[in-house]
Amino acid sequence: MAMINVKCPQCGSIKVVKHGKTETGYQRYYCNNKECTTKSFQLEYSYNGCRPGIDNQIIAMATNASGIRDTSRVLKISTDKVMSTLKKQKVRFQM
């Protein structure tokens, strides 16, 4: 039997216990660290738009003049996710 050491992606704590499964069948975990801000997390996601760090990749591609469709095609996410992420950002462009 293989053991997988799971760490919390937010705080890096190893005080992690299993916390059931999602509707799509992926394992959910719970962080028992009291100082951690996120409690429940997953290691695998069925949709790429939910992965941690995807918002930063969208912003980076937008600042490098990639279009919405190009970004969604490269990252394999929907154009709606790209649009909603860009709308949430309060980046001011100077002319």
N, CA, C and O atoms as a MOPAC input file, in Angstrom:
PM7 MOZYME 1SCF
protein

 N      0.83500 1    -1.17700 1     0.00000 1
 C      0.00000 1     0.00000 1     0.00000 1
 C      0.88100 1     1.24200 1     0.00000 1
 O      1.83400 1     1.33200 1     0.77400 1
 N      0.57100 1     2.17500 1    -0.84600 1
 C      1.35800 1     3.39900 1    -0.96600 1
 C      0.78200 1     4.47300 1    -0.04800 1
 O     -0.43300 1     4.62600 1     0.07900 1
 N      1.68600 1     5.20700 1     0.58300 1
 C      1.27900 1     6.31600 1     1.44300 1
 C      1.53000 1     7.62300 1     0.70200 1
 O      2.58700 1     7.80500 1     0.09800 1
 N      0.57000 1     8.52200 1     0.74800 1
 C      0.71100 1     9.83400 1     0.13700 1
 C      0.73100 1    10.86100 1     1.25600 1
 O     -0.22100 1    10.96500 1     2.02800 1
 N      1.81800 1    11.61700 1     1.34200 1
 C      1.90900 1    12.68200 1     2.33900 1
 C      1.21500 1    13.91200 1     1.78400 1
 O      1.64300 1    14.48000 1     0.77900 1
 N      0.14500 1    14.31800 1     2.44300 1
 C     -0.65000 1    15.44900 1     1.99000 1
 C     -0.34800 1    16.64100 1     2.86800 1
 O     -0.37200 1    16.55000 1     4.09500 1
 N     -0.05900 1    17.77700 1     2.21600 1
 C      0.16000 1    19.02800 1     2.92500 1
 C     -0.90700 1    20.02100 1     2.49700 1
 O     -1.37600 1    20.00000 1     1.35900 1
 N     -1.28100 1    20.88700 1     3.42100 1
 C     -2.24700 1    21.93800 1     3.12100 1
 C     -1.60100 1    22.92700 1     2.15000 1
 O     -0.48600 1    23.38400 1     2.40100 1
 N     -2.27400 1    23.26900 1     1.04600 1
 C     -1.68300 1    24.20400 1     0.09200 1
 C     -1.57900 1    25.62700 1     0.62600 1
 O     -0.77700 1    26.41200 1     0.12100 1
 N     -2.36400 1    25.97300 1     1.62700 1
 C     -2.35200 1    27.32800 1     2.17500 1
 C     -1.25500 1    27.52500 1     3.21000 1
 O     -0.46100 1    28.46100 1     3.11300 1
 N     -1.21200 1    26.63900 1     4.20200 1
 C     -0.27200 1    26.83800 1     5.31200 1
 C      0.89000 1    25.84700 1     5.31100 1
 O      1.87100 1    26.07100 1     6.02000 1
 N      0.81500 1    24.76800 1     4.54700 1
 C      1.88300 1    23.78600 1     4.48000 1
 C      1.89000 1    22.79700 1     5.62600 1
 O      2.85100 1    22.04300 1     5.78100 1
 N      0.85000 1    22.78100 1     6.42700 1
 C      0.76900 1    21.89100 1     7.57800 1
 C      0.51500 1    20.45200 1     7.13000 1
 O     -0.12600 1    20.21400 1     6.10700 1
 N      1.02700 1    19.49600 1     7.91000 1
 C      0.77300 1    18.09100 1     7.62100 1
 C     -0.36200 1    17.54300 1     8.49300 1
 O     -0.64000 1    16.34400 1     8.46600 1
 N     -1.01100 1    18.41300 1     9.26000 1
 C     -2.16100 1    18.02500 1    10.08600 1
 C     -3.39900 1    17.99400 1     9.21200 1
 O     -4.27300 1    18.85300 1     9.32800 1
 N     -3.47300 1    16.99400 1     8.32800 1
 C     -4.53900 1    16.90500 1     7.33200 1
 C     -5.23900 1    15.56900 1     7.49500 1
 O     -4.59300 1    14.53600 1     7.67000 1
 N     -6.57300 1    15.59400 1     7.43500 1
 C     -7.37200 1    14.36800 1     7.48500 1
 C     -8.30900 1    14.33700 1     6.28600 1
 O     -8.62600 1    15.37300 1     5.70000 1
 N     -8.74400 1    13.14100 1     5.93400 1
 C     -9.69300 1    13.00700 1     4.83400 1
 C    -11.03600 1    13.59600 1     5.24700 1
 O    -11.42900 1    13.52500 1     6.41100 1
 N    -11.73500 1    14.18100 1     4.27200 1
 C    -12.98000 1    14.88700 1     4.57300 1
 C    -14.06900 1    14.53600 1     3.55900 1
 O    -14.83200 1    15.40600 1     3.13900 1
 N    -14.14200 1    13.28300 1     3.17200 1
 C    -15.16600 1    12.84000 1     2.23600 1
 C    -14.73300 1    12.96900 1     0.79400 1
 O    -13.56900 1    13.23600 1     0.49500 1
 N    -15.70100 1    12.77200 1    -0.10400 1
 C    -15.43600 1    12.86500 1    -1.53600 1
 C    -16.39200 1    13.84600 1    -2.17700 1
 O    -17.48100 1    14.10700 1    -1.66500 1
 N    -15.96500 1    14.38900 1    -3.31600 1
 C    -16.80700 1    15.31700 1    -4.05300 1
 C    -17.81000 1    14.53800 1    -4.88200 1
 O    -17.77700 1    13.30800 1    -4.91400 1
 N    -18.70500 1    15.25600 1    -5.55700 1
 C    -19.69700 1    14.60400 1    -6.41000 1
 C    -19.05000 1    13.88300 1    -7.58100 1
 O    -19.58800 1    12.89700 1    -8.08300 1
 N    -17.89700 1    14.37300 1    -8.01500 1
 C    -17.20000 1    13.75100 1    -9.14200 1
 C    -16.26800 1    12.63500 1    -8.70500 1
 O    -15.63800 1    12.00000 1    -9.55100 1
 N    -16.16200 1    12.37800 1    -7.39800 1
 C    -15.40000 1    11.24800 1    -6.89000 1
 C    -13.99300 1    11.55600 1    -6.43300 1
 O    -13.25200 1    10.63300 1    -6.09700 1
 N    -13.59400 1    12.81800 1    -6.40600 1
 C    -12.25500 1    13.17200 1    -5.95100 1
 C    -12.23000 1    13.32300 1    -4.43700 1
 O    -13.20300 1    13.76700 1    -3.82800 1
 N    -11.09300 1    12.94400 1    -3.83300 1
 C    -10.94200 1    13.00100 1    -2.38900 1
 C    -10.82900 1    14.44600 1    -1.91200 1
 O    -10.12100 1    15.25300 1    -2.51500 1
 N    -11.52600 1    14.76400 1    -0.83400 1
 C    -11.46100 1    16.07000 1    -0.20900 1
 C    -10.69600 1    15.93500 1     1.10500 1
 O    -10.79500 1    14.90900 1     1.77800 1
 N     -9.93500 1    16.96400 1     1.47200 1
 C     -9.14000 1    16.94400 1     2.69100 1
 C     -9.49100 1    18.13300 1     3.56800 1
 O    -10.00900 1    19.14400 1     3.09500 1
 N     -9.19600 1    17.99000 1     4.87000 1
 C     -9.49700 1    19.02100 1     5.85600 1
 C     -8.22100 1    19.33400 1     6.63000 1
 O     -7.54800 1    18.42100 1     7.10800 1
 N     -7.88100 1    20.61800 1     6.75700 1
 C     -6.69800 1    21.04200 1     7.49800 1
 C     -7.07400 1    21.29200 1     8.95900 1
 O     -7.98700 1    22.06500 1     9.24800 1
 N     -6.36700 1    20.63400 1     9.87400 1
 C     -6.63900 1    20.77600 1    11.30600 1
 C     -5.82100 1    21.87100 1    11.96800 1
 O     -5.92100 1    22.05600 1    13.18100 1
 N     -5.01400 1    22.60300 1    11.20800 1
 C     -4.22900 1    23.69800 1    11.76200 1
 C     -5.16900 1    24.86100 1    12.09600 1
 O     -5.93400 1    25.30700 1    11.24200 1
 N     -5.10900 1    25.34200 1    13.32500 1
 C     -6.04100 1    26.38600 1    13.75600 1
 C     -5.74500 1    27.74600 1    13.13200 1
 O     -6.64800 1    28.57300 1    13.00900 1
 N     -4.50000 1    27.99100 1    12.73700 1
 C     -4.13900 1    29.26200 1    12.12500 1
 C     -4.41500 1    29.30200 1    10.62100 1
 O     -4.30200 1    30.36700 1    10.01300 1
 N     -4.76300 1    28.20000 1    10.01900 1
 C     -4.97800 1    28.12300 1     8.56900 1
 C     -6.30600 1    28.78200 1     8.19400 1
 O     -7.31400 1    28.60200 1     8.87700 1
 N     -6.29300 1    29.54100 1     7.10900 1
 C     -7.51400 1    30.22800 1     6.67300 1
 C     -8.41100 1    29.33600 1     5.81900 1
 O     -9.63200 1    29.48600 1     5.84700 1
 N     -7.82200 1    28.41000 1     5.06000 1
 C     -8.63300 1    27.47700 1     4.27900 1
 C     -8.72900 1    26.17500 1     5.04400 1
 O     -7.72900 1    25.67600 1     5.55800 1
 N     -9.90100 1    25.63800 1     5.11900 1
 C    -10.08100 1    24.40900 1     5.87600 1
 C    -10.18900 1    23.18100 1     4.96900 1
 O     -9.54000 1    22.16800 1     5.22700 1
 N    -10.98900 1    23.25800 1     3.92500 1
 C    -11.20500 1    22.11600 1     3.05600 1
 C    -10.54500 1    22.37000 1     1.70300 1
 O    -10.63600 1    23.47100 1     1.16000 1
 N     -9.87600 1    21.34100 1     1.15700 1
 C     -9.22700 1    21.48800 1    -0.13500 1
 C     -9.15800 1    20.13700 1    -0.83200 1
 O     -9.41900 1    19.09900 1    -0.22500 1
 N     -8.80600 1    20.16200 1    -2.09900 1
 C     -8.63500 1    18.97100 1    -2.90900 1
 C     -7.24600 1    18.98800 1    -3.53000 1
 O     -6.64200 1    20.04900 1    -3.68200 1
 N     -6.74000 1    17.81000 1    -3.88800 1
 C     -5.47700 1    17.73000 1    -4.61000 1
 C     -5.71500 1    17.64800 1    -6.11300 1
 O     -4.89200 1    18.11700 1    -6.89900 1
 N     -6.83400 1    17.05700 1    -6.51400 1
 C     -7.17200 1    16.92200 1    -7.92800 1
 C     -8.51900 1    17.59700 1    -8.17100 1
 O     -9.40500 1    17.57500 1    -7.31600 1
 N     -8.65400 1    18.19200 1    -9.34200 1
 C     -9.89200 1    18.86800 1    -9.69800 1
 C    -10.39400 1    18.33300 1   -11.02900 1
 O     -9.60000 1    18.00400 1   -11.91000 1
 N    -11.70800 1    18.24600 1   -11.17800 1
 C    -12.27200 1    17.78500 1   -12.44400 1
 C    -12.29100 1    18.90900 1   -13.47100 1
 O    -12.32800 1    18.64100 1   -14.67200 1
 N    -12.26800 1    20.15900 1   -13.02500 1
 C    -12.27000 1    21.31100 1   -13.91300 1
 C    -11.00400 1    22.12200 1   -13.67800 1
 O    -10.69600 1    22.47500 1   -12.54000 1
 N    -10.27000 1    22.41900 1   -14.74300 1
 C     -8.99600 1    23.11600 1   -14.62200 1
 C     -9.13400 1    24.53200 1   -14.07800 1
 O     -8.17400 1    25.06500 1   -13.52300 1
 N    -10.28500 1    25.14800 1   -14.21900 1
 C    -10.47500 1    26.50500 1   -13.73800 1
 C    -10.48400 1    26.62200 1   -12.22600 1
 O    -10.36200 1    27.73100 1   -11.70400 1
 N    -10.62300 1    25.52600 1   -11.50900 1
 C    -10.64400 1    25.54400 1   -10.04100 1
 C     -9.27500 1    25.30700 1    -9.43300 1
 O     -9.11500 1    25.42800 1    -8.21800 1
 N     -8.29200 1    24.97700 1   -10.23700 1
 C     -6.96400 1    24.70100 1    -9.70400 1
 C     -6.36700 1    25.94900 1    -9.05100 1
 O     -6.60700 1    27.06300 1    -9.51600 1
 N     -5.59200 1    25.77200 1    -7.98000 1
 C     -4.94800 1    26.92600 1    -7.36400 1
 C     -3.92300 1    27.54200 1    -8.31700 1
 O     -3.18500 1    26.82300 1    -8.98900 1
 N     -3.88200 1    28.85100 1    -8.37100 1
 C     -2.92200 1    29.55500 1    -9.19400 1
 C     -3.36300 1    29.84200 1   -10.61500 1
 O     -2.63600 1    30.49100 1   -11.36700 1
 N     -4.54500 1    29.37000 1   -10.99900 1
 C     -5.00500 1    29.57800 1   -12.37200 1
 C     -5.32300 1    31.04600 1   -12.62100 1
 O     -5.14900 1    31.53600 1   -13.73700 1
 N     -5.79400 1    31.75900 1   -11.58200 1
 C     -6.09000 1    33.18400 1   -11.73600 1
 C     -4.82400 1    33.98200 1   -12.04800 1
 O     -4.85000 1    34.91000 1   -12.85700 1
 N     -3.72000 1    33.61300 1   -11.40200 1
 C     -2.45000 1    34.29600 1   -11.67200 1
 C     -1.98300 1    34.05600 1   -13.10100 1
 O     -1.42000 1    34.95300 1   -13.72900 1
 N     -2.21100 1    32.85800 1   -13.61700 1
 C     -1.83300 1    32.56000 1   -14.99700 1
 C     -2.68100 1    33.35500 1   -15.97500 1
 O     -2.17900 1    33.81500 1   -17.00100 1
 N     -3.95300 1    33.52000 1   -15.66800 1
 C     -4.84300 1    34.30100 1   -16.53800 1
 C     -4.38300 1    35.75400 1   -16.58300 1
 O     -4.31900 1    36.35200 1   -17.65800 1
 N     -4.06400 1    36.32200 1   -15.42900 1
 C     -3.60000 1    37.70900 1   -15.36700 1
 C     -2.27700 1    37.86900 1   -16.10900 1
 O     -2.07900 1    38.84700 1   -16.83000 1
 N     -1.37800 1    36.91100 1   -15.93200 1
 C     -0.07800 1    36.98500 1   -16.60900 1
 C     -0.23900 1    36.92800 1   -18.11900 1
 O      0.45100 1    37.64700 1   -18.84200 1
 N     -1.13500 1    36.08600 1   -18.60100 1
 C     -1.34700 1    35.99300 1   -20.04200 1
 C     -2.02100 1    37.25000 1   -20.57700 1
 O     -1.73900 1    37.67500 1   -21.69700 1
 N     -2.90400 1    37.84400 1   -19.79100 1
 C     -3.58400 1    39.06700 1   -20.23700 1
 C     -2.60700 1    40.23300 1   -20.31500 1
 O     -2.70300 1    41.05800 1   -21.22300 1
 N     -1.67800 1    40.31200 1   -19.38500 1
 C     -0.70200 1    41.39500 1   -19.42500 1
 C      0.29900 1    41.21800 1   -20.56100 1
 O      0.95100 1    42.18100 1   -20.96700 1
 N      0.42600 1    40.00600 1   -21.07200 1
 C      1.30000 1    39.74700 1   -22.21700 1
 C      0.52400 1    39.74100 1   -23.52600 1
 O      0.97200 1    39.16100 1   -24.51500 1
 N     -0.63400 1    40.38300 1   -23.53300 1
 C     -1.45300 1    40.61500 1   -24.73100 1
 C     -2.03500 1    39.34600 1   -25.33200 1
 O     -2.22400 1    39.28000 1   -26.54600 1
 N     -2.32300 1    38.34200 1   -24.52400 1
 C     -3.03900 1    37.17200 1   -25.01700 1
 C     -4.53000 1    37.46200 1   -24.95600 1
 O     -5.01100 1    38.07000 1   -23.99900 1
 N     -5.25200 1    37.03400 1   -25.96100 1
 C     -6.68500 1    37.25100 1   -25.99500 1
 C     -7.42400 1    36.29100 1   -25.08700 1
 O     -6.84000 1    35.36800 1   -24.52000 1
 N     -8.71900 1    36.52600 1   -24.95900 1
 C     -9.54600 1    35.69600 1   -24.08200 1
 C     -9.65100 1    34.27800 1   -24.61600 1
 O     -9.50100 1    33.31600 1   -23.86200 1
 N     -9.90300 1    34.14200 1   -25.89300 1
 C    -10.01900 1    32.79800 1   -26.47800 1
 C     -8.68900 1    32.06900 1   -26.47900 1
 O     -8.64100 1    30.85800 1   -26.26500 1
 N     -7.61000 1    32.79900 1   -26.71700 1
 C     -6.28800 1    32.19500 1   -26.68200 1
 C     -5.96400 1    31.68800 1   -25.28300 1
 O     -5.44700 1    30.58200 1   -25.12700 1
 N     -6.26200 1    32.48200 1   -24.27300 1
 C     -6.01400 1    32.09400 1   -22.88500 1
 C     -6.83100 1    30.86800 1   -22.50200 1
 O     -6.31700 1    29.94500 1   -21.87000 1
 N     -8.09700 1    30.86000 1   -22.88300 1
 C     -8.94100 1    29.71500 1   -22.53100 1
 C     -8.50100 1    28.45400 1   -23.25300 1
 O     -8.61300 1    27.36000 1   -22.70000 1
 N     -8.00700 1    28.58100 1   -24.46700 1
 C     -7.55100 1    27.41700 1   -25.22000 1
 C     -6.25600 1    26.85600 1   -24.63700 1
 O     -6.10500 1    25.63900 1   -24.53100 1
 N     -5.32100 1    27.72600 1   -24.25800 1
 C     -4.03800 1    27.27400 1   -23.71800 1
 C     -4.21100 1    26.64400 1   -22.34000 1
 O     -3.63000 1    25.59400 1   -22.06100 1
 N     -5.00300 1    27.27500 1   -21.47900 1
 C     -5.18400 1    26.77800 1   -20.11400 1
 C     -6.26900 1    25.71600 1   -20.00100 1
 O     -6.44200 1    25.11800 1   -18.93900 1
 N     -7.00500 1    25.47600 1   -21.09000 1
 C     -8.08600 1    24.48100 1   -21.14000 1
 C     -9.17600 1    24.78500 1   -20.11900 1
 O     -9.59800 1    23.92100 1   -19.35000 1
 N     -9.61900 1    26.04400 1   -20.13700 1
 C    -10.71900 1    26.48500 1   -19.29100 1
 C    -11.71900 1    27.23300 1   -20.16400 1
 O    -11.45200 1    27.47100 1   -21.34200 1
 N    -12.85300 1    27.60200 1   -19.61000 1
 C    -13.87400 1    28.29100 1   -20.39600 1
 C    -13.54900 1    29.77700 1   -20.51900 1
 O    -12.80800 1    30.34300 1   -19.71500 1
 N    -14.12300 1    30.38500 1   -21.54600 1
 C    -13.93300 1    31.82200 1   -21.73400 1
 C    -14.63700 1    32.60900 1   -20.63300 1
 O    -14.21400 1    33.71500 1   -20.29600 1
 N    -15.70200 1    32.05000 1   -20.07500 1
 C    -16.40000 1    32.71200 1   -18.96700 1
 C    -15.51000 1    32.83200 1   -17.73300 1
 O    -15.55200 1    33.84600 1   -17.03700 1
 N    -14.71100 1    31.81300 1   -17.45800 1
 C    -13.78000 1    31.86300 1   -16.32400 1
 C    -12.73800 1    32.95500 1   -16.54500 1
 O    -12.38900 1    33.68100 1   -15.61500 1
 N    -12.24100 1    33.07100 1   -17.78000 1
 C    -11.24500 1    34.10500 1   -18.09200 1
 C    -11.86200 1    35.48400 1   -17.91900 1
 O    -11.25900 1    36.36800 1   -17.30900 1
 N    -13.06000 1    35.66900 1   -18.45400 1
 C    -13.73200 1    36.97100 1   -18.35100 1
 C    -14.01500 1    37.34500 1   -16.89600 1
 O    -13.77400 1    38.48500 1   -16.49900 1
 N    -14.51900 1    36.41200 1   -16.10100 1
 C    -14.85200 1    36.72900 1   -14.71400 1
 C    -13.59800 1    37.04400 1   -13.90300 1
 O    -13.63300 1    37.90200 1   -13.02200 1
 N    -12.49300 1    36.36100 1   -14.19000 1
 C    -11.24400 1    36.64600 1   -13.48700 1
 C    -10.72400 1    38.02700 1   -13.84700 1
 O    -10.25600 1    38.76100 1   -12.97700 1
 N    -10.80300 1    38.38400 1   -15.11300 1
 C    -10.32300 1    39.70000 1   -15.53700 1
 C    -11.21500 1    40.82400 1   -15.01200 1
 O    -10.72400 1    41.91400 1   -14.71400 1
 N    -12.50700 1    40.57300 1   -14.89600 1
 C    -13.41200 1    41.58900 1   -14.36300 1
 C    -13.18200 1    41.82600 1   -12.87400 1
 O    -13.38800 1    42.93700 1   -12.38600 1
 N    -12.75900 1    40.79400 1   -12.15100 1
 C    -12.52200 1    40.91300 1   -10.71700 1
 C    -11.27400 1    41.74100 1   -10.41600 1
 O    -11.17000 1    42.33500 1    -9.34300 1
 N    -10.34000 1    41.78400 1   -11.34200 1
 C     -9.09600 1    42.53600 1   -11.13900 1
 C     -9.34000 1    44.02000 1   -11.27900 1
 O    -10.10700 1    44.45400 1   -12.13900 1
 N     -8.69500 1    44.79100 1   -10.44400 1
 C     -8.82700 1    46.24300 1   -10.50700 1
 C     -7.51600 1    46.83500 1   -10.98400 1
 O     -6.90800 1    47.66400 1   -10.30600 1
 N     -7.09200 1    46.40400 1   -12.14700 1
 C     -5.84200 1    46.87300 1   -12.71000 1
 C     -6.13300 1    48.14300 1   -13.50200 1
 O     -7.03400 1    48.16800 1   -14.34100 1
 N     -5.38400 1    49.17000 1   -13.23700 1
 C     -5.54800 1    50.45300 1   -13.92200 1
 C     -4.46700 1    50.58200 1   -14.97500 1
 O     -3.27700 1    50.46900 1   -14.68100 1
 N     -4.88800 1    50.81600 1   -16.19000 1
 C     -3.93600 1    51.02700 1   -17.27500 1
 C     -3.76500 1    52.52200 1   -17.49200 1
 O     -4.74400 1    53.26700 1   -17.55400 1
 N     -2.53400 1    52.94900 1   -17.60700 1
 C     -2.25100 1    54.35300 1   -17.82500 1
 C     -2.04100 1    54.60100 1   -19.30700 1
 O     -1.45200 1    53.78000 1   -20.01100 1
 N     -2.52900 1    55.74100 1   -19.77200 1
 C     -2.36100 1    56.08100 1   -21.17900 1
 C     -1.33000 1    57.16400 1   -21.32900 1
 O     -1.04300 1    57.59200 1   -22.44700 1

